[in-house]
């Protein structure tokens, strides 16, 4: 059985979030939580909240035990990009893209 949680419109670049998600894929829940707790990456806090939400969903909605949970899937997709402008040389302007992520985590009660 699987349980999932999604956080949408997180103001971080999806590529930076994916870098952190790759480290927790396939880990037991307890190991993933402790690893995210000591990571210096800014994305670790947002990922930790989604991971805790998925674990709570597994316990309350599906009756699964926390000790048996594994991170089956973890992904970060791009959301809408905020476009801002900045002055450039020669009287021109350049675009700044402020990227947004949708973080999704799936927990399973079987080791992957």
Number of C-alpha atoms within 10 A of each C-alpha: 10 17 22 21 20 18 17 14 15 18 16 18 20 20 14 14 23 17 13 19 22 12 13 21 20 17 17 22 23 14 13 19 18 11 15 21 13 10 12 9 13 12 21 19 15 16 24 17 15 20 27 15 18 24 26 19 18 24 15 11 10 12 10 19 13 16 10 14 25 25 28 22 17 23 17 25 16 17 18 11 15 11 10 10 10 9 10 10 7 6 6 8 11 11 11 12 12 13 18 20 24 20 25 20 24 22 28 23 19 13 13 12
